[in-house]
Amino acid sequence: MRQRDRAIRVAQATYLDPETGQYLLHIQGFMMKSQGRRRWVHDWIVLPPGRSLVQAQQLLSQIRGELKRGAYAKAKYAPQEFVIEPTIAELLDRIIAEKKDPIRGKRTDAAIYNITSTARAWLDLFGDLPVSALTATMVDRWWSRWVRQPYSTYYINRARLTLSLVMRKAIALGFRANDPTKAVEPLPKDRKVHRPPITLEDWQRIYQSLVNQDLTAISSPRRPYTGYAAFALTQATLAARGAEIRNLRLDDIVGNAITLRDTKTGPTLTRHAPAELLQVLDNHRQLLSHFGSKGAGASEYVFPNKMGTAGASHFWFARAWRAVMRDIGGSWVPHDLRRLGIAQLYDAGATTREVMEYVGHQTAQAHEVYLRGNQDIMQRAASTSARALTMRDQNTDQATEAATDTEERA
């Protein structure tokens, strides 16, 4: 059943879960607020077992009236899952679960990707703490270290916003009275600068510095081999995000194809892997089994953590990258390896549409961000567009001349 109220643009529906026999209410639309303002509402409400279809329809009507009056609150209908106080990691898992569509099943959209990727900045520090144990002093100490990381202002502030999201959820559940993240101020947006692209000469220096770190780990009994150079080469060759490479598993490599899972723009992306990259990854696995940690050598991940139970954290490569930047005197960030891969695709003669499809960009605006500062690519793109338009105009003129000659002969 689907009902619509065009006055407030509300789409509502009821669904029956065949496994549990529970009804799901889909609430989507605007809630009227004071002074003519509106707030967008998009919620899934799971009804307790035993409710009938008639009761679900009556509840929908009640919610529609609350939306018109501005009195709707999901907490009134959502069951409280936590009887005892949860940890920060448990509450984060609940927030992610609420953002997943229960009809379509598990999927990774942009919102879930942003939460999971930026939560890694503080999850290792605060994940096991009860939600009421986090203090402003602890947040301030973490923030003073986090702002010095070589990441963009957006990513740094996003980590603070994700932690604040968990704290606000704890306040709504009654486990906290305040938000400790308000003790620190976000970085100003004007800190972000457009760095020059990584050239092939710069890449050779970066790669050699990473190889030197790997050789030091192989020759040192205290530092296990982890594969910094292989990781950087894989990210640059596939023009992928760092999280996609860190979560890469051995069974994702089939033949000369590599499947990237849980990407930002979809569940999977398949990339062609050249033979040189596959050889590097094969050598990396052999070195990992001989000189890596015991857990990493038997892991199913290509770039595992020390225990081998999951992919490496972003701090793992960030530390090596900072050492490289000190060595060569650069100011790039690890994500610039993805920009380098995109530049190489253009150098190979790929069109803009082909590059966007390969790297997973869905809009031209998102793709143009990766071209800023690279004047050669921008000029080639403009020349390609001009040639296409010129050819189109020539074809139009030829068609017009042909039609005129036909009319004259007639």
SULSULSUL-V889913 format. One record per residue. N is the residue number from 1. RES is the residue in one small letter. PSI is psi as a letter, one per 40 degrees, with the letter a starting at -180 (none if undefined). OMEGA is omega in whole degrees, 0 to 359 (none if undefined). D_FIRST is the distance of its C-alpha to the first C-alpha in whole Angstrom. Layout:
BEGIN
n->N res->RES psi->PSI omega->OMEGA d_first->D_FIRST
n->N res->RES psi->PSI omega->OMEGA d_first->D_FIRST
END
This chain:
BEGIN
n->1 res->m psi->h omega->179 d_first->0
n->2 res->r psi->h omega->179 d_first->4
n->3 res->q psi->i omega->179 d_first->7
n->4 res->r psi->i omega->174 d_first->10
n->5 res->d psi->h omega->187 d_first->14
n->6 res->r psi->d omega->183 d_first->16
n->7 res->a psi->d omega->181 d_first->19
n->8 res->i psi->e omega->175 d_first->19
n->9 res->r psi->f omega->180 d_first->17
n->10 res->v psi->h omega->173 d_first->14
n->11 res->a psi->h omega->183 d_first->11
n->12 res->q psi->i omega->181 d_first->8
n->13 res->a psi->i omega->174 d_first->6
n->14 res->t psi->i omega->178 d_first->6
n->15 res->y psi->i omega->178 d_first->8
n->16 res->l psi->h omega->176 d_first->11
n->17 res->d psi->h omega->184 d_first->14
n->18 res->p psi->d omega->182 d_first->16
n->19 res->e psi->d omega->183 d_first->19
n->20 res->t psi->e omega->183 d_first->19
n->21 res->g psi->e omega->180 d_first->17
n->22 res->q psi->i omega->178 d_first->15
n->23 res->y psi->i omega->177 d_first->12
n->24 res->l psi->h omega->177 d_first->12
n->25 res->l psi->h omega->179 d_first->11
n->26 res->h psi->h omega->182 d_first->11
n->27 res->i psi->h omega->182 d_first->13
n->28 res->q psi->h omega->179 d_first->14
n->29 res->g psi->a omega->182 d_first->17
n->30 res->f psi->h omega->173 d_first->20
n->31 res->m psi->h omega->182 d_first->21
n->32 res->m psi->h omega->177 d_first->24
n->33 res->k psi->a omega->184 d_first->27
n->34 res->s psi->i omega->177 d_first->31
n->35 res->q psi->f omega->176 d_first->33
n->36 res->g psi->e omega->180 d_first->30
n->37 res->r psi->i omega->181 d_first->29
n->38 res->r psi->i omega->177 d_first->26
n->39 res->r psi->h omega->181 d_first->25
n->40 res->w psi->h omega->181 d_first->22
n->41 res->v psi->h omega->176 d_first->19
n->42 res->h psi->h omega->186 d_first->18
n->43 res->d psi->i omega->169 d_first->17
n->44 res->w psi->h omega->181 d_first->15
n->45 res->i psi->h omega->179 d_first->16
n->46 res->v psi->h omega->180 d_first->16
n->47 res->l psi->i omega->178 d_first->16
n->48 res->p psi->i omega->178 d_first->19
n->49 res->p psi->i omega->177 d_first->19
n->50 res->g psi->e omega->178 d_first->19
n->51 res->r psi->h omega->181 d_first->16
n->52 res->s psi->i omega->178 d_first->13
n->53 res->l psi->d omega->179 d_first->10
n->54 res->v psi->d omega->178 d_first->11
n->55 res->q psi->d omega->177 d_first->13
n->56 res->a psi->d omega->178 d_first->10
n->57 res->q psi->d omega->178 d_first->9
n->58 res->q psi->d omega->179 d_first->12
n->59 res->l psi->d omega->176 d_first->13
n->60 res->l psi->d omega->178 d_first->11
n->61 res->s psi->d omega->179 d_first->12
n->62 res->q psi->d omega->180 d_first->16
n->63 res->i psi->d omega->179 d_first->15
n->64 res->r psi->d omega->176 d_first->15
n->65 res->g psi->d omega->178 d_first->18
n->66 res->e psi->d omega->177 d_first->20
n->67 res->l psi->d omega->178 d_first->19
n->68 res->k psi->d omega->182 d_first->20
n->69 res->r psi->e omega->182 d_first->23
n->70 res->g psi->f omega->184 d_first->24
n->71 res->a psi->e omega->183 d_first->24
n->72 res->y psi->h omega->174 d_first->21
n->73 res->a psi->h omega->183 d_first->23
n->74 res->k psi->d omega->182 d_first->21
n->75 res->a psi->d omega->179 d_first->24
n->76 res->k psi->d omega->185 d_first->23
n->77 res->y psi->d omega->183 d_first->20
n->78 res->a psi->h omega->178 d_first->21
n->79 res->p psi->i omega->177 d_first->24
n->80 res->q psi->h omega->184 d_first->27
n->81 res->e psi->d omega->186 d_first->28
n->82 res->f psi->h omega->174 d_first->32
n->83 res->v psi->d omega->175 d_first->34
n->84 res->i psi->i omega->184 d_first->37
n->85 res->e psi->h omega->180 d_first->38
n->86 res->p psi->i omega->171 d_first->36
n->87 res->t psi->i omega->180 d_first->39
n->88 res->i psi->d omega->179 d_first->38
n->89 res->a psi->d omega->179 d_first->37
n->90 res->e psi->d omega->179 d_first->34
n->91 res->l psi->d omega->175 d_first->33
n->92 res->l psi->d omega->177 d_first->33
n->93 res->d psi->d omega->179 d_first->31
n->94 res->r psi->d omega->179 d_first->28
n->95 res->i psi->d omega->179 d_first->28
n->96 res->i psi->d omega->180 d_first->27
n->97 res->a psi->d omega->180 d_first->25
n->98 res->e psi->d omega->180 d_first->23
n->99 res->k psi->e omega->178 d_first->23
n->100 res->k psi->i omega->182 d_first->22
n->101 res->d psi->h omega->183 d_first->18
n->102 res->p psi->e omega->179 d_first->17
n->103 res->i psi->d omega->182 d_first->15
n->104 res->r psi->e omega->181 d_first->18
n->105 res->g psi->a omega->183 d_first->20
n->106 res->k psi->h omega->176 d_first->24
n->107 res->r psi->i omega->182 d_first->25
n->108 res->t psi->h omega->175 d_first->27
n->109 res->d psi->a omega->186 d_first->26
n->110 res->a psi->d omega->182 d_first->29
n->111 res->a psi->d omega->180 d_first->28
n->112 res->i psi->d omega->180 d_first->29
n->113 res->y psi->d omega->181 d_first->32
n->114 res->n psi->d omega->181 d_first->33
n->115 res->i psi->d omega->184 d_first->33
n->116 res->t psi->d omega->182 d_first->34
n->117 res->s psi->d omega->182 d_first->37
n->118 res->t psi->d omega->178 d_first->38
n->119 res->a psi->e omega->179 d_first->38
n->120 res->r psi->e omega->181 d_first->41
n->121 res->a psi->d omega->183 d_first->43
n->122 res->w psi->e omega->185 d_first->43
n->123 res->l psi->d omega->179 d_first->41
n->124 res->d psi->d omega->182 d_first->45
n->125 res->l psi->d omega->189 d_first->46
n->126 res->f psi->e omega->189 d_first->44
n->127 res->g psi->d omega->184 d_first->41
n->128 res->d psi->e omega->180 d_first->43
n->129 res->l psi->i omega->168 d_first->43
n->130 res->p psi->i omega->186 d_first->42
n->131 res->v psi->d omega->180 d_first->39
n->132 res->s psi->e omega->185 d_first->42
n->133 res->a psi->e omega->182 d_first->45
n->134 res->l psi->h omega->182 d_first->45
n->135 res->t psi->i omega->179 d_first->47
n->136 res->a psi->d omega->178 d_first->48
n->137 res->t psi->d omega->179 d_first->51
n->138 res->m psi->d omega->178 d_first->49
n->139 res->v psi->d omega->181 d_first->47
n->140 res->d psi->d omega->178 d_first->50
n->141 res->r psi->d omega->178 d_first->52
n->142 res->w psi->d omega->184 d_first->49
n->143 res->w psi->d omega->180 d_first->49
n->144 res->s psi->d omega->175 d_first->52
n->145 res->r psi->d omega->186 d_first->52
n->146 res->w psi->d omega->183 d_first->49
n->147 res->v psi->e omega->178 d_first->50
n->148 res->r psi->e omega->179 d_first->53
n->149 res->q psi->i omega->183 d_first->51
n->150 res->p psi->g omega->179 d_first->51
n->151 res->y psi->i omega->179 d_first->48
n->152 res->s psi->i omega->178 d_first->46
n->153 res->t psi->d omega->181 d_first->45
n->154 res->y psi->d omega->183 d_first->42
n->155 res->y psi->d omega->180 d_first->42
n->156 res->i psi->d omega->179 d_first->44
n->157 res->n psi->d omega->181 d_first->42
n->158 res->r psi->d omega->178 d_first->39
n->159 res->a psi->d omega->177 d_first->40
n->160 res->r psi->d omega->181 d_first->41
n->161 res->l psi->d omega->179 d_first->37
n->162 res->t psi->d omega->177 d_first->36
n->163 res->l psi->d omega->177 d_first->38
n->164 res->s psi->d omega->178 d_first->37
n->165 res->l psi->d omega->178 d_first->33
n->166 res->v psi->d omega->180 d_first->34
n->167 res->m psi->d omega->178 d_first->36
n->168 res->r psi->d omega->176 d_first->34
n->169 res->k psi->d omega->177 d_first->31
n->170 res->a psi->d omega->177 d_first->34
n->171 res->i psi->d omega->180 d_first->35
n->172 res->a psi->d omega->179 d_first->31
n->173 res->l psi->e omega->177 d_first->32
n->174 res->g psi->e omega->181 d_first->35
n->175 res->f psi->e omega->179 d_first->37
n->176 res->r psi->i omega->177 d_first->39
n->177 res->a psi->e omega->182 d_first->40
n->178 res->n psi->i omega->180 d_first->41
n->179 res->d psi->h omega->183 d_first->40
n->180 res->p psi->e omega->180 d_first->44
n->181 res->t psi->e omega->178 d_first->43
n->182 res->k psi->e omega->178 d_first->44
n->183 res->a psi->e omega->180 d_first->47
n->184 res->v psi->i omega->181 d_first->47
n->185 res->e psi->h omega->177 d_first->47
n->186 res->p psi->i omega->179 d_first->45
n->187 res->l psi->i omega->177 d_first->47
n->188 res->p psi->i omega->184 d_first->48
n->189 res->k psi->d omega->184 d_first->46
n->190 res->d psi->e omega->177 d_first->49
n->191 res->r psi->d omega->185 d_first->50
n->192 res->k psi->h omega->178 d_first->49
n->193 res->v psi->i omega->179 d_first->51
n->194 res->h psi->h omega->181 d_first->51
n->195 res->r psi->i omega->175 d_first->53
n->196 res->p psi->i omega->181 d_first->55
n->197 res->p psi->i omega->176 d_first->54
n->198 res->i psi->h omega->177 d_first->55
n->199 res->t psi->i omega->180 d_first->58
n->200 res->l psi->d omega->176 d_first->59
n->201 res->e psi->d omega->177 d_first->62
n->202 res->d psi->d omega->180 d_first->60
n->203 res->w psi->d omega->179 d_first->58
n->204 res->q psi->d omega->178 d_first->61
n->205 res->r psi->d omega->179 d_first->62
n->206 res->i psi->d omega->183 d_first->59
n->207 res->y psi->d omega->180 d_first->59
n->208 res->q psi->d omega->178 d_first->62
n->209 res->s psi->d omega->177 d_first->62
n->210 res->l psi->d omega->176 d_first->59
n->211 res->v psi->d omega->178 d_first->61
n->212 res->n psi->d omega->176 d_first->64
n->213 res->q psi->d omega->177 d_first->61
n->214 res->d psi->d omega->179 d_first->60
n->215 res->l psi->d omega->177 d_first->64
n->216 res->t psi->d omega->179 d_first->65
n->217 res->a psi->d omega->180 d_first->62
n->218 res->i psi->d omega->182 d_first->64
n->219 res->s psi->e omega->181 d_first->67
n->220 res->s psi->h omega->180 d_first->66
n->221 res->p psi->e omega->183 d_first->66
n->222 res->r psi->d omega->182 d_first->64
n->223 res->r psi->h omega->179 d_first->61
n->224 res->p psi->i omega->177 d_first->59
n->225 res->y psi->h omega->179 d_first->58
n->226 res->t psi->d omega->174 d_first->54
n->227 res->g psi->f omega->179 d_first->55
n->228 res->y psi->d omega->184 d_first->54
n->229 res->a psi->d omega->179 d_first->56
n->230 res->a psi->d omega->179 d_first->53
n->231 res->f psi->d omega->181 d_first->50
n->232 res->a psi->d omega->180 d_first->51
n->233 res->l psi->d omega->179 d_first->52
n->234 res->t psi->d omega->180 d_first->49
n->235 res->q psi->d omega->180 d_first->47
n->236 res->a psi->d omega->181 d_first->49
n->237 res->t psi->d omega->182 d_first->49
n->238 res->l psi->e omega->182 d_first->45
n->239 res->a psi->f omega->186 d_first->45
n->240 res->a psi->i omega->174 d_first->42
n->241 res->r psi->i omega->183 d_first->41
n->242 res->g psi->d omega->181 d_first->43
n->243 res->a psi->d omega->179 d_first->40
n->244 res->e psi->d omega->179 d_first->39
n->245 res->i psi->d omega->180 d_first->43
n->246 res->r psi->d omega->180 d_first->43
n->247 res->n psi->e omega->181 d_first->40
n->248 res->l psi->h omega->179 d_first->42
n->249 res->r psi->i omega->182 d_first->42
n->250 res->l psi->d omega->181 d_first->45
n->251 res->d psi->e omega->174 d_first->42
n->252 res->d psi->e omega->179 d_first->41
n->253 res->i psi->h omega->181 d_first->44
n->254 res->v psi->h omega->182 d_first->44
n->255 res->g psi->b omega->178 d_first->47
n->256 res->n psi->f omega->179 d_first->47
n->257 res->a psi->h omega->177 d_first->44
n->258 res->i psi->h omega->180 d_first->42
n->259 res->t psi->h omega->177 d_first->39
n->260 res->l psi->h omega->185 d_first->38
n->261 res->r psi->i omega->179 d_first->35
n->262 res->d psi->f omega->179 d_first->32
n->263 res->t psi->i omega->183 d_first->33
n->264 res->k psi->d omega->186 d_first->32
n->265 res->t psi->e omega->180 d_first->31
n->266 res->g psi->i omega->181 d_first->29
n->267 res->p psi->d omega->182 d_first->29
n->268 res->t psi->i omega->171 d_first->33
n->269 res->l psi->h omega->181 d_first->35
n->270 res->t psi->h omega->181 d_first->38
n->271 res->r psi->i omega->174 d_first->42
n->272 res->h psi->h omega->181 d_first->45
n->273 res->a psi->h omega->177 d_first->48
n->274 res->p psi->i omega->183 d_first->51
n->275 res->a psi->d omega->180 d_first->54
n->276 res->e psi->d omega->179 d_first->56
n->277 res->l psi->d omega->179 d_first->52
n->278 res->l psi->d omega->178 d_first->52
n->279 res->q psi->d omega->178 d_first->56
n->280 res->v psi->d omega->179 d_first->55
n->281 res->l psi->d omega->177 d_first->52
n->282 res->d psi->d omega->176 d_first->54
n->283 res->n psi->d omega->179 d_first->57
n->284 res->h psi->d omega->179 d_first->55
n->285 res->r psi->d omega->178 d_first->54
n->286 res->q psi->d omega->177 d_first->57
n->287 res->l psi->d omega->181 d_first->59
n->288 res->l psi->d omega->179 d_first->56
n->289 res->s psi->d omega->182 d_first->57
n->290 res->h psi->d omega->188 d_first->61
n->291 res->f psi->e omega->178 d_first->61
n->292 res->g psi->a omega->177 d_first->57
n->293 res->s psi->i omega->184 d_first->56
n->294 res->k psi->d omega->180 d_first->56
n->295 res->g psi->d omega->182 d_first->52
n->296 res->a psi->d omega->182 d_first->51
n->297 res->g psi->d omega->181 d_first->54
n->298 res->a psi->e omega->184 d_first->51
n->299 res->s psi->i omega->176 d_first->48
n->300 res->e psi->e omega->179 d_first->45
n->301 res->y psi->i omega->179 d_first->45
n->302 res->v psi->d omega->178 d_first->47
n->303 res->f psi->g omega->187 d_first->48
n->304 res->p psi->i omega->170 d_first->47
n->305 res->n psi->a omega->185 d_first->48
n->306 res->k psi->d omega->180 d_first->51
n->307 res->m psi->e omega->181 d_first->50
n->308 res->g psi->e omega->184 d_first->48
n->309 res->t psi->e omega->182 d_first->45
n->310 res->a psi->i omega->176 d_first->43
n->311 res->g psi->i omega->181 d_first->43
n->312 res->a psi->i omega->178 d_first->46
n->313 res->s psi->i omega->181 d_first->45
n->314 res->h psi->d omega->176 d_first->46
n->315 res->f psi->d omega->182 d_first->49
n->316 res->w psi->d omega->181 d_first->50
n->317 res->f psi->d omega->180 d_first->51
n->318 res->a psi->d omega->179 d_first->51
n->319 res->r psi->d omega->179 d_first->54
n->320 res->a psi->d omega->181 d_first->56
n->321 res->w psi->d omega->178 d_first->55
n->322 res->r psi->d omega->177 d_first->56
n->323 res->a psi->d omega->178 d_first->59
n->324 res->v psi->d omega->181 d_first->59
n->325 res->m psi->d omega->175 d_first->59
n->326 res->r psi->d omega->183 d_first->62
n->327 res->d psi->d omega->185 d_first->64
n->328 res->i psi->e omega->180 d_first->63
n->329 res->g psi->f omega->180 d_first->63
n->330 res->g psi->i omega->180 d_first->59
n->331 res->s psi->f omega->182 d_first->57
n->332 res->w psi->i omega->176 d_first->54
n->333 res->v psi->i omega->182 d_first->51
n->334 res->p psi->d omega->182 d_first->49
n->335 res->h psi->e omega->177 d_first->46
n->336 res->d psi->e omega->174 d_first->49
n->337 res->l psi->d omega->175 d_first->49
n->338 res->r psi->d omega->176 d_first->46
n->339 res->r psi->d omega->177 d_first->47
n->340 res->l psi->d omega->178 d_first->50
n->341 res->g psi->d omega->178 d_first->48
n->342 res->i psi->d omega->178 d_first->47
n->343 res->a psi->d omega->179 d_first->50
n->344 res->q psi->d omega->176 d_first->51
n->345 res->l psi->d omega->177 d_first->49
n->346 res->y psi->d omega->178 d_first->50
n->347 res->d psi->d omega->179 d_first->53
n->348 res->a psi->e omega->177 d_first->53
n->349 res->g psi->e omega->180 d_first->51
n->350 res->a psi->i omega->177 d_first->48
n->351 res->t psi->i omega->181 d_first->46
n->352 res->t psi->d omega->180 d_first->43
n->353 res->r psi->d omega->179 d_first->40
n->354 res->e psi->d omega->180 d_first->42
n->355 res->v psi->d omega->179 d_first->42
n->356 res->m psi->d omega->179 d_first->39
n->357 res->e psi->d omega->182 d_first->37
n->358 res->y psi->d omega->185 d_first->40
n->359 res->v psi->e omega->176 d_first->39
n->360 res->g psi->f omega->177 d_first->36
n->361 res->h psi->h omega->183 d_first->36
n->362 res->q psi->e omega->181 d_first->33
n->363 res->t psi->i omega->178 d_first->34
n->364 res->a psi->d omega->180 d_first->38
n->365 res->q psi->d omega->179 d_first->38
n->366 res->a psi->d omega->182 d_first->37
n->367 res->h psi->d omega->183 d_first->40
n->368 res->e psi->d omega->178 d_first->43
n->369 res->v psi->d omega->183 d_first->43
n->370 res->y psi->e omega->180 d_first->45
n->371 res->l psi->e omega->181 d_first->47
n->372 res->r psi->h omega->180 d_first->48
n->373 res->g psi->e omega->179 d_first->52
n->374 res->n psi->g omega->185 d_first->53
n->375 res->q psi->d omega->180 d_first->54
n->376 res->d psi->d omega->180 d_first->55
n->377 res->i psi->d omega->180 d_first->52
n->378 res->m psi->d omega->179 d_first->51
n->379 res->q psi->d omega->178 d_first->54
n->380 res->r psi->d omega->178 d_first->53
n->381 res->a psi->d omega->179 d_first->49
n->382 res->a psi->d omega->179 d_first->50
n->383 res->s psi->d omega->178 d_first->53
n->384 res->t psi->d omega->178 d_first->50
n->385 res->s psi->d omega->180 d_first->48
n->386 res->a psi->d omega->179 d_first->51
n->387 res->r psi->d omega->180 d_first->53
n->388 res->a psi->d omega->179 d_first->49
n->389 res->l psi->d omega->179 d_first->49
n->390 res->t psi->d omega->177 d_first->53
n->391 res->m psi->d omega->179 d_first->52
n->392 res->r psi->d omega->179 d_first->49
n->393 res->d psi->d omega->179 d_first->52
n->394 res->q psi->d omega->178 d_first->55
n->395 res->n psi->d omega->179 d_first->52
n->396 res->t psi->d omega->179 d_first->51
n->397 res->d psi->d omega->180 d_first->55
n->398 res->q psi->d omega->178 d_first->56
n->399 res->a psi->d omega->179 d_first->53
n->400 res->t psi->d omega->178 d_first->55
n->401 res->e psi->d omega->179 d_first->58
n->402 res->a psi->d omega->180 d_first->58
n->403 res->a psi->d omega->179 d_first->56
n->404 res->t psi->d omega->178 d_first->59
n->405 res->d psi->d omega->180 d_first->61
n->406 res->t psi->d omega->179 d_first->59
n->407 res->e psi->d omega->179 d_first->60
n->408 res->e psi->d omega->179 d_first->63
n->409 res->r psi->d omega->179 d_first->64
n->410 res->a psi->none omega->none d_first->62
END
